[in-house]
Structure formats: structure tokens, C-alpha cells
Amino acid sequence: MNKTELISVVADNAGLSKKDTERVLGAALDAITAALVRGEKVQLSGFGTFEAKDRKARIGRNPHTREAIDIPATRVPAFSPSRALKETVGK
């Protein structure tokens, strides 16, 4: 399912127009992104938790040349599903 399909399904289920649903979904994603940039966790009960995690700097290898490559430290988004979501998907 892509973003357009998600907007269509949510619009049908909520009884809203696709244009309104697209604005709401966009605002929600922008709010989640802004919170992650600030280093905050976003917890959605029954769904899961979004957070930004720090990765340490490390040395990797170019698979073609076996040359060592320095990989810098970075922050990456992460998602942890809730127990309810895991159980629902696992059925």
C-alpha cells in the first residue's frame, strides 16, 4: 500500500474527502518527523513507538575491493510495534 492508497482507504473509512484526509495525514507525518528531529519519542497506543536512535561511528568494508571505509555516526528513525499490533499481524 502506498500513500495514495492509504489516503483513499482512510477517507472512505472516516467519511472525509481525499483532499482533507491528505492534509490530515501530511500534518500527522510532519508532527512525527518534527518530534523525532527534536529527539522525542512518539507513542501511539495500540500501534507502536517512533524514536530517533544514535548509531556509533564504525568501520565498514567495500565488498568489491575489501577496502576499509569510515562510516560516520548518525541518527536514524526507528519503529517498535506495540504488543497489540504484533498479535494482530501474527494471526
C-alpha positions in Angstrom: 0.0 0.0 0.0 1.4 3.4 -0.9 0.5 6.8 0.4 -2.3 7.4 -2.2 -3.9 4.1 -1.5 -3.7 4.8 2.3 -5.4 8.2 1.8 -8.2 6.5 -0.2 -8.8 3.9 2.5 -8.7 6.3 5.4 -11.0 8.8 3.5 -13.6 6.0 2.8 -13.4 4.7 6.4 -13.7 8.2 8.0 -16.2 9.6 5.6 -13.9 12.5 4.7 -12.8 13.8 1.3 -9.5 12.6 0.0 -8.2 16.2 0.0 -9.0 16.6 3.7 -7.5 13.2 4.5 -4.3 14.0 2.7 -3.9 17.3 4.7 -4.5 15.4 8.0 -2.1 12.6 7.1 0.5 15.1 6.0 0.1 17.1 9.2 0.4 13.9 11.3 3.6 12.8 9.4 5.1 16.3 9.8 4.4 16.3 13.5 6.0 12.8 13.9 9.0 13.9 11.9 9.4 17.2 13.9 9.3 15.3 17.2 12.0 12.8 16.0 14.2 15.7 14.9 13.9 17.1 18.5 14.9 13.7 19.9 11.4 13.0 21.3 9.6 9.6 21.2 6.1 9.4 19.6 4.0 6.7 21.2 0.7 5.7 19.6 -1.2 3.4 21.9 -2.0 0.1 20.3 0.2 0.8 17.3 3.8 1.4 18.4 6.6 3.9 19.1 8.7 6.0 16.8 12.0 7.3 18.0 15.4 8.5 16.8 18.3 6.3 17.7 22.0 7.2 17.5 24.4 4.9 15.6 28.0 4.9 16.5 30.8 5.5 14.0 32.2 2.3 12.7 34.5 0.9 10.0 32.9 -0.9 7.1 34.3 -2.7 4.1 33.7 -2.1 0.4 32.6 -5.6 -0.7 34.3 -5.3 -4.1 37.7 -4.0 -3.0 37.7 -5.1 0.7 38.9 -1.6 1.4 38.1 -0.2 4.9 35.6 2.7 4.9 34.9 5.0 7.8 31.1 5.2 8.4 30.3 8.3 10.5 28.0 8.4 13.5 24.4 9.3 12.6 20.8 9.4 13.9 18.2 7.1 12.3 14.5 6.8 12.8 13.3 3.5 14.4 9.8 2.0 15.0 8.9 -0.5 17.6 5.5 -2.1 17.2 3.2 -2.5 20.2 2.3 -5.9 21.5 -1.3 -5.4 20.2 0.0 -4.7 16.7 2.3 -7.8 16.8 -0.5 -10.0 17.9 -2.9 -8.7 15.3 -0.4 -9.1 12.5 0.8 -12.5 13.8 -2.7 -14.1 13.5 
